[in-house]
Amino acid sequence: MAMHFSKEDQEKLESDPLELYKKRTKETEREEIANLSTKAKLQQFKDYYLKGILVTVLIIGIVIYGIVESVTNKGREALYVAVQKDVIPEEYLPSFESAIEEYLGLDSDKEIVTVNISATDQFLQTYFYAGRADILITDEQYFEQWGQAEYFFASDENEEAVFYKNYDEKYHYYTTYVTSEDVRNNDKTETKETQASDQTKHNCGIYLTDSEKYKQLGGAFKKPVLGIAASTKHLEDAEKFLEFMMNNNVKMTLDEIDFENL
C-alpha cells in the first residue's frame, strides 16, 4: 500500500536531520566523500572502484599480449586450449600443438594453436570473459563449476553446438545451471555449494574418456571433459579440435620423452 504524507508531514521530514530522509544528490555525495577520513576514502575506493579497474586493466593486458604474441609469432591464434589441474608433461606441448595445426589445416607461419596446461581459475575466468580461451579440458568435478555458470555452448540450447549430438550419448556431459538469483537466495551454505532451482540438465561438454590422444598425453583424469567456450571466436576450429580428440582412427605422434632424466 502506498503511503501519503500531508504537506506538514513532508516539511517535517525534509527538515529532519536523519540521513534516512535526506534527498541524495551529486552535491551531497561529493560533500560526504570530502568529509570522509583517508582510511574511509581508501575503503570506499576498494569497495566500489578497485575491482572494476583491475578487471579492465587485466582485459586490456590480455588484448595487448595477444597482439604482441601474434606479431612475435608472425601468426594469428587460431585456437586456445586450456587444460586445468592435469599432469600433462610440458615437453609434449610443441608436438601436440603441431598435430592440432596439421589436422586443422593451418599454415603454421600464419596461424598458431596454443595449449596452456597451467590455467588457474582466475586466469580462465578472465580469458573466457575476454573471448581469448576457446576450449577447456579438465576433470568432471572441476568442470562442473564452469558448466553450472554457463561458460560453454550447450547442445540443447545453442544451435552452434548441435554437433555434440554426433557423439554417443555416453559421452555427453550434463549439468544444471546455477543462476545469480540462486546464489542470492542461498543463505544456508557456501556460495560454491549453491544448488540450482531449475533442475533442467544441459549438455555443455563431451567426455574424453575413450580418447586415445588424451591418454597419449598422459592425462591423469578418469573422466576428463571438454567444453567449448560460449565466447569463442573460433567455433569452427573448436569443433574440429573436438573431432580430432574423439576420432581414434586419426593417429597422433608425440615427441619421445626421456622420463628418467626429467
Protein Blocks (a to p, Z undefined) as FASTA:
>chain_A
ZZdddfklmmmmmmpmbfklpccdfklmmmmmmmpcfklmmmmmmmmmmmmmmmmmmmmm
mmmmmmmmmmmnopacfbdcddehiabdfklmmmmmmmmmmmnopafklbccdddfkbcf
klmmmmmmnomafbdcddfklmmmmmmnopaccfklmmklmmmmmpcfklpccdddddfk
lmmmpckbcfklpccfblcdcdfbdcfklgmklmmnopabfbdcddddfkbcblmlmmmm
mmmmmmmkbccddddddfklZZ
